Amino acid sequence: MTQLQALLLSILIEVPVVLALAQVLGVGARVGWRRLALVGCTATLLTHPFAWHGFPLLADAVPNYPLRALIIEGGVATVEGLLYGTIGRAGLARGQALGWVSNAVSYGIGLVLFRLVLA
């Protein structure tokens, strides 16, 4: 998978998750789906290169893949959560929920697709 394909897949997964979760958390109607979708696209565009390049760059320092994934994805989720919380006007706690859940779902689906493609 190329970086562009992975980026587009991330956006296609994360933005709908954010929009659905925002409704559950009660911020969707208050904030507006367009704003959240725009922040979602922007957040992923900003953080995806760090995740994509971070995995191989940290391989020597953190050879344990699950730990490396937690470090990188945790950083990405936290930054995206801050963007949802501030620019997305979801509030800091709900913003973090949006960032962490959407990235967990995206990462999980990515792992499944990776296994299916290699199988």
Residue, then its C-alpha position, 0 to 999 in steps of 0.5 A: m500500500t502506498q502512503l497516499q492509499a493509506l492516507l485516503l483509507s485513513i480519512l475514509i475510515e476516521v471521518p465517518v467514525v468521528l461523525a457517528l461518535a460526535q452524535v453519540l457524545g452530543v457534540g454533533a448537532r452543536v458543532g456541525w458535521r461539516r466542521l467536524a468532517l473538515v477537522g477530521c480530514t485536516a487532522t489526518l492530513l497533518t498527522h498521517p505523515f508522522a505515523w507513516h514515517g515514524f514506524p520505520l524511523l523508530a524501529d531500531a529504538v523501539p523494536n517491539y512493534p506493539l509498543r512502537a504502534l502504541i507510541i506513534e498512534g498514541g501521539v497521533a490520536t492525542v494531537e488529533g484529539l486536541l484538534y477536535g477539541t479546539i478547532g472542532r469545538a468538541g471540548l478537550a475530553r470529547g475531542q480526545a475521545l474522537g481522536w482516540v476512538s477514530n484512530a483505534v478503529s482506523y488502525g484496527i481496520g488497517l491491520v485486518l486489511f494488511r493481514l487479508v492482503l498478505a494472506 
